[in-house]
């Protein structure tokens, strides 16, 4: 996928995707995985063989808390949002990966005398699409 910069992660809401909910995140983790299925084969009676199954992805974003996001009601656990991630390629250009996510967890940490930070966990539904 390339290098994902936290400052280039945007979660948007609404059908037009113009209302930024979180922008300029502190950090972003994108986790992709693939299930495997055991393959039945008469040629390999002593060793297991596997084939790729369904894929999935999730995103965890840590960010500075501002009055608008996400705990002012814009992101609620159990709701769906569109996500847009700018990905830097090997040629130093950017492509934008987009998808739909469901918010599965939202936390805030606000120590006395320090800047409040938040963390949002988002489970991808469908493909994380990158333009070709």
N, C-alpha and C positions, 0 to 999 in steps of 0.2 A: 504494500500500500504506500510506502514512502514515509516521510517524516511528518508527524502530526504535531503542530505547534499549539500549545494551550491557548495562546492569544487569538487563534483562528477558529476556535470552536464557538459555534452559535447554536442555541436552541431557539427555535421560533415557534410562535403559535398562530392560530388563525389559518384560514384557507389560503390566503395569499402569502403567508410566511413572511410578513413584514414586521411583526411585533417581536423584537428581540427580548427573550426572557433572561437568558444568561449570555453574556458576551465577555470576551477577554478572560477566559478561565485561567486559574493558576496552574492547573495540571489536568491532563486528560489521559485516560487509559481506555484503549479499545481492545477488547478481548474477543477473539473469534475462535470457534471450535467446530469440530466435525465429529459426528458419531461414526462408529464403525460397525459393520455387520460381518459376522463370520460367513465365509463362503464355503459352500459344500463342494468338494472336489474329490473325484475318485483318484486323481493323480497324486495327491498329497495326503495319504492316509495317516501319516505320522506327524505332520506339522499343520498347524492351523493357518488359514489364509483369510485375509480380510478385504473388504471393499469399502469405499467411502460411502457414508450415508448422508443424512441431513446435516446442514450447517446451521450455526447460530452465532449471534454476536451480542455483546453488551458493552455499555460505555459507563465509566465512572468519571465524574467531573468534580474537581475541587475548585472553589472560586471564592472571591471576596464577596461578602454579602452587601448588597445595596438595597435601598428601600423598595425597589421594584421587583427584586427577584431573590430566590424563588418563593420565599415564605410569605409574601404579600398576597398569596392566593393565586399566583400565576401558574405554579407547578403544584399539583396535588397528586399524592400517591394514588395510583390506580388509573390515572388519566393518560391519554395518548398525546404525543407531540411530534411535530416534524423536527428533524435535526439536520444541520448542515455543518460539515467539517471541511475546512480547507486543508488539502494535503499537498505538501511540497514534494515534487518529483526529483529524480536524479538530475534533471536538467535545470533545476532551480526555477521551475514554473509551478503554478498551482492548479490543481483540479479540485473541484468541490464534490465531496461524497455526500449523498443525502439518503435519508431513510426515515422510517417511522419507529418511534420508541414508546414504551410504556414505562412511566415512572414507578419503580418498585421500592425506592427508599429515598428519603430526604432528611438530612441532618444539619443542624447548625451548632457551631461551637463559638461561644461569645464570652471569652474570659474577661474579667473585670480589668479595665485599663488597656485592653488590646483590641485589635481589629477583629471583627466577627468574620468567620469563614464558614462556608457551607460545603456539603458534599451531596451530590445527587447521583443515584444509580438508575440507569435506564436500560431496559431489556429491549433489544431490537426485535421487531416483528416484520417478517419478510426480508428482502435483500437490502444490504447496504450498497447502494448504487453509486458507481463512479462513471462519469461520462467516458465514452470511448473516443 
